[in-house]
Amino acid sequence: MCYIQTRLGQFEVDLATKLGSVGDVSSRLELKESLDCRPFRWFVERVAAPVLPGVEGSLGAGELYNPSTGLCLDKGDRVDMIGSPVDLLHCHNLAGNQYWYLGPAGHLMRDYTCLGVLPSGPHSGRVGIMHCGEVGTWEHRREDLTLRYSLSGRCMAFVPGPGDQDRPSPSPSPSPPPPPPPVLVTRECLGVGEEGQETQQFVFSRYNPGGLSLEELGQPVMSMGAQLQQRRKEEEEEERKMQENVEVEEYPSEEAVEESDDDDDDAPEEELFEDSEVVEDDGEVGDE
């Protein structure tokens, strides 16, 4: 069930909410007990583990995103995707194509395929989907958040997408088309603080250098997509409040104007002449 928790719906939602009501299963539980069935954990550890080596014991799992842009690695892992480059897109907080494992052996994978550097073809040199038997391994370094590829010693990095000259000409539009998304490649690794090092930083939603247990994989976590959504809501609320304050300052309410007038009317008459000069009865000027 912990495996289902990690791959089904939003990361920060608990499993019971994700699954919803399943009705009365007491008869099935009685049957399970009478047949002395093994627990599901036994199936995951003994049967599924050799087929899905990236589940329990993974060093990292979940979204894999770049902190400076908030973009997530995104790609399907069907066999027909082999040879396709991985995308770097907005985090959607729904797992699916944005759920990755860094397995105990260092393979960066989804369910059936792995990430490597495409050796040939139109996307040569880009990080893409490959057969797990044909790729190197990745080492995630916590001190600088880099992912280093064993076959080259270079780091995963993103670079600007192809320019407009490499794309079909858009139809006439009053506004320019949005820039293409960045692409994933490998580059010489940069040290912390070096210019451009932020393009080589990647973070997992869940990470444990000692290996993630099934329980850790099943714990709800605030994903990058959810963090960005929350941040946008907070920024919109802050902007709304600032706009309201500006409107109040520029256009005070009628009640505020009347209050200000009443305060002036109530001021003692002597205060209006304090420290001023007055004309005495004899026509000379003096201090009151």
Disulfide bonds with the S-S distance in Angstrom:
Cys72-Cys91 2.07
Cys114-Cys132 2.08
Cys155-Cys189 2.02
